[in-house]
Amino acid sequence: MAEAAKVDVAGGLAGAPQGALPQAGAALLWLPQAACIAWAVQALAAGGGLRSALPPALGLGVLGLLRAALEAWGVRRASVQARRTLGLLRAQAAQALAARSPLDRARPASGLAASVLAEQAEAIVPWLARFQPVRLRLMLVPPAIALAVGSLSWAAAAILLVAAPLIPLFMALVGRRAQAASEAQLARQGDMNAFLLDRLRGLATLRALDAIDPTAARLRAAAQELQRRTMAVLRIAFLSSAVLELFAALGVAMVAVYVGFHLLGHLPFGTWGRPLGLGQGLFILLLAPAFFEPLRDLSAVWHDRAEGEAARRALAGLGEGGQPMAGAAHDADAAGADGMPPAGALGIQLRGLRFAHEGEAPVIDGLDLDLRPGEHLALLGASGGGKSTLLALLAGLAVPQAGQVRVGGLPMDGAHPPALRQRIGWMGQRPHVFGGALAANVGLGRSGADAAQVERALAFAGLGRLAADRPAASLGEGGAGLSGGEAVRLALARLAVHADAGLLLVDEPTAHLDAETARAVTEALLDLARGRTLVLATHDPRLAARMDRVLHLGDAALKAAA
Ligand SMILES: Nc1ncnc2c1ncn2[C@@H]1O[C@H](COP(=O)(O)OP(=O)(O)OP(=O)(O)O)[C@@H](O)[C@H]1O
């Protein structure tokens, strides 16, 4: 994603979010509204009749309409902005997740990532759309009311000012626990989703091995733990609102007692010289609950804040740490025109390449290799010798600890990898098949893979008839509905549709295939690789013999490039 599109929620929150100001303005309009009510009552009590109450009643109505309009506009703007921010945050998180190396074992489990991106991230919307406007209201409305009340009676203002700070103080104390509880609950939820998705994928295996009951027991335990955590979060939410209601009610009651007794002449102090009249007393009484209103709103959204911040951290955590892919921070067009790989077949140079998986001994150590454009190389070696790892390094899917990979004369680091990857065709050892149509599985929505090209690629890979026979959504998740050989052909079709590929990286294309299918796949692959550079990992000596060169990967042979 372009840097410009990055959102900094924390930074964004420092200023008032859009929509917060109109909402705060709407709340402030209660001051003139309360004055209108007090004026009307005072006029009626003074015997002025209904006519005398008409101007303030009219003012009250106009202000009410204005207030409703401002409120509606502010809420709408805040919601729209919060949704937009969530969309950007989700895109950033998905981007950061995609930038992690496929070899990274610490990558979040799919179920966890799905839970965070789809479900937990939703908590950011109420946080932005409700909590932030309430925060601004809290900064503006109580001080304005305290000033208005204080201009008439310092005693009433003092009662409000003494009661008010107790609330944020207590909320801050509760808030810490609320956030920790929310984070723990979201983490449990993510863990349970990850576990569930993993086990659902392996349901057939679990059933075949009679391991359903232990899995169900673990799931039950996870669900109970989640329930416990959710109840803890709710307890804190109820506690915080109960405390707030108590203080707010006490504050309003004390102001009412003071004003009532003052009007009766029993508490003749607390004003600026003259005692309060009926209208003034009523004005203060009407403002007292409004003074506490933003604080009560704060309590209602306090939980939103805890959940929202926990969700933001969970989203950010998806992309944190672990192994990145080469050039993960750059866009495909970042290399610029002079940094683009040449057209046609791409040569390869490796110099002093070393790579070790985290916490393990190097799989590849000090490897040098020069492959001319259009040359075909077989990687041979024992299982675990590093063939797939080397292919991943050539594609920039992992970053070597030392040495350099150059493809088409460009280093596989800095801004080049995205542009280089666009020119690399990849056929992995276990191609992932998405649920849906065969053609969609070949095109994968890539630009330059139109319907006609996909059809040609399917025909090339020997899947033309199958594609024609099957209805649109014919493949199940993970390739259900395809034989092993057909799945390999599908991967071949994905390679074939990539017309600009100047380098093909292929991992054990004929493993587990019968002799006839293996022969057909080999011929198709060699046909496809004509005029392109090909690096192919295999255990099949016959396939290796069809290549121009062979590189043995293994303990002793690493440095001996062919
Ligand atoms: N993501 C990973 N994290 C940690 N270690 C890994 C990872 N992937 C592979 N390895 C280890 O690195 C070594 C090389 O693995 P690699 O897959 O490159 O071997 P290979 O030659 O392709 O094997 P095979 O012929 O069985 O496919 C193995 O010991 C393997 O256990």
The ligand as a Tripos MOL2 file, in Angstrom:
@<TRIPOS>MOLECULE
LIG
   31    33     1     0     0
SMALL
NO_CHARGES

@<TRIPOS>ATOM
      1 N1          9.7150  -22.5290    7.5870 N.pl3     1 LIG1
      2 C1         10.6990  -23.2390    8.1120 C.ar      1 LIG1
      3 N2         11.1370  -22.9560    9.3330 N.ar      1 LIG1
      4 C2         12.1530  -23.6520    9.8730 C.ar      1 LIG1
      5 N3         12.7820  -24.6470    9.2580 N.ar      1 LIG1
      6 C3         12.3720  -24.9880    8.0290 C.ar      1 LIG1
      7 C4         11.3180  -24.2940    7.3900 C.ar      1 LIG1
      8 N4         11.1330  -24.8230    6.1780 N.ar      1 LIG1
      9 C5         12.0370  -25.8120    6.0630 C.ar      1 LIG1
     10 N5         12.7880  -25.9010    7.1750 N.ar      1 LIG1
     11 C6         13.9070  -26.8270    7.4180 C.3       1 LIG1
     12 O1         14.9370  -26.4480    6.5310 O.3       1 LIG1
     13 C7         15.5470  -27.5910    5.9820 C.3       1 LIG1
     14 C8         15.4830  -27.5080    4.4540 C.3       1 LIG1
     15 O2         14.1420  -27.6220    4.0660 O.3       1 LIG1
     16 P1         13.7240  -27.5940    2.5460 P.3       1 LIG1
     17 O3         12.2430  -27.6110    2.4920 O.co2     1 LIG1
     18 O4         14.4150  -26.4600    1.8840 O.co2     1 LIG1
     19 O5         14.3390  -28.9700    2.0230 O.3       1 LIG1
     20 P2         14.1240  -29.6890    0.6350 P.3       1 LIG1
     21 O6         15.4810  -29.9910    0.1050 O.co2     1 LIG1
     22 O7         13.2420  -28.9030   -0.2560 O.co2     1 LIG1
     23 O8         13.3810  -31.0050    1.1100 O.3       1 LIG1
     24 P3         12.3740  -31.9630    0.3170 P.3       1 LIG1
     25 O9         13.1510  -32.6020   -0.7830 O.co2     1 LIG1
     26 O10        11.9230  -32.9310    1.3370 O.co2     1 LIG1
     27 O11        11.2710  -31.0790   -0.1730 O.co2     1 LIG1
     28 C9         14.8160  -28.7800    6.5560 C.3       1 LIG1
     29 O12        15.6240  -29.2740    7.6250 O.3       1 LIG1
     30 C10        13.5420  -28.2430    7.0780 C.3       1 LIG1
     31 O13        13.1060  -28.9240    8.2450 O.3       1 LIG1
@<TRIPOS>BOND
     1     1     2 1
     2     2     3 ar
     3     2     7 ar
     4     3     4 ar
     5     4     5 ar
     6     5     6 ar
     7     6     7 ar
     8     6    10 ar
     9     7     8 ar
    10     8     9 ar
    11     9    10 ar
    12    10    11 1
    13    11    12 1
    14    11    30 1
    15    12    13 1
    16    13    14 1
    17    13    28 1
    18    14    15 1
    19    15    16 1
    20    16    17 2
    21    16    18 1
    22    16    19 1
    23    19    20 1
    24    20    21 2
    25    20    22 1
    26    20    23 1
    27    23    24 1
    28    24    25 2
    29    24    26 1
    30    24    27 1
    31    28    29 1
    32    28    30 1
    33    30    31 1
@<TRIPOS>SUBSTRUCTURE
     1 LIG1         1 GROUP 0 **** ****
